[in-house]
Amino acid sequence: MNAMENIEVIPQTVVDRKTSILKSRLDPEKARLIGEEQKTNLFLKFGFLKPKSDDISLIGFTKYYEPFIFIGGKYSIDYCKKHVFEIKANNQMEKVFIGGTEFKFEPLSATDPSRVLKLVAEEHSHYENKTYFILDRLMREIAPEKIPLAPFENEMENLDNFDIDFRKDRISLEEEINFIRSKIVKRPSDADTIVKEMFEITERLTVYNPIYELSFQNVKNAKEVTILIDGITGKLTIAKFTKVTEKVGPSEKVDQKKLNIKTRFFRENPKKETLIDTTISNEHLNSLDQNRTLEKEISAPPISEADSKFEVNNAITLATDLLKRLGFKNKIEPLKVSQDGELHVVDLSVENKVAKVVINTKTKEVKEYEIQELNSSY
């Protein structure tokens, strides 16, 4: 590898960050109306039975702004590389003069008597790349076509001056520079000499997209569903399901203080133990073509291998059956099974979503579950 490739390229210029808010096309009442129209579809039973509209209540409504980070850069390099030119001699040619210097022809090789003249010269070349990328606040790349189009409502310099719920991004300037450098700075491996090299950060823009967050509750069973509605496109996304562990009868009043409601956004539990690994296979997975390599995170406490496999298979079966009852029929694929105390936590991929189902395999009871869109910001 050329030693020059190990020399870090520092941007000569970095533009200041600009911040803008996209203008919402939906006002709060319109967003609320969309939620009301769709609320019974959020609580389907067996995939098709809808509850009564009066049984679903709106218990939470807020508006926040989700950031998209635009980062652009430009890179160019002028460099020299060695190039050997070979000139074959004819029968009469003995030597040549170039710029007053004499050059003689020599045999091509020990086995090939053909006479050639080898001239070592420098070849000057130029490479240039200019582009931009879009990231979410967790530094994941976003396709440009997924960014809604809307006029700017405000252009800001200091977010603290605005009484608005902004979701703050976690990307530092150093991370921005490292990201764009990894994408566009490409030094040629055969460069012998760099004549000129330029790296610039030409675009730093944060655009805030309006999002409405609505939470609905089924008063019959206290189950909650939170949805996100894009303030520009009106697209509805299910952010999370929350299910209580206690069973509530249809005639019982729901006491909010006594409900054991767990809200999780797929945060990893450092104490949980992954029980499934590449050595485990079962008929349930084979029948659905759902074999998947799953990593073992930490050593589980002593447990019978047969009991472990039985509980894992049971957990996967119960979780898959739940998703089918919710209306998901295709592409249900288990990703990981972990033990959280007496419970099993099953992560599954389902129709461009990620589901997490918490199951007590001894009682065969689904304690709670959540379903998240893959492109959700949570």
PyMOL commands that set and color helices and strands:
alter all, ss='L'
color gray80, all
select helices_A, chain A and resi 3-6+28-43+53-55+144-146+159-161+173-184+283-287+305-325
alter helices_A, ss='H'
color red, helices_A
select strands_A, chain A and resi 13-14+18-22+56-88+95-98+101-104+106-107+115-135+152-156+193-218+224-230+236-242+273-274+332-340+343-350+353-360+365-373
alter strands_A, ss='S'
color yellow, strands_A
deselect
rebuild
show_as cartoon
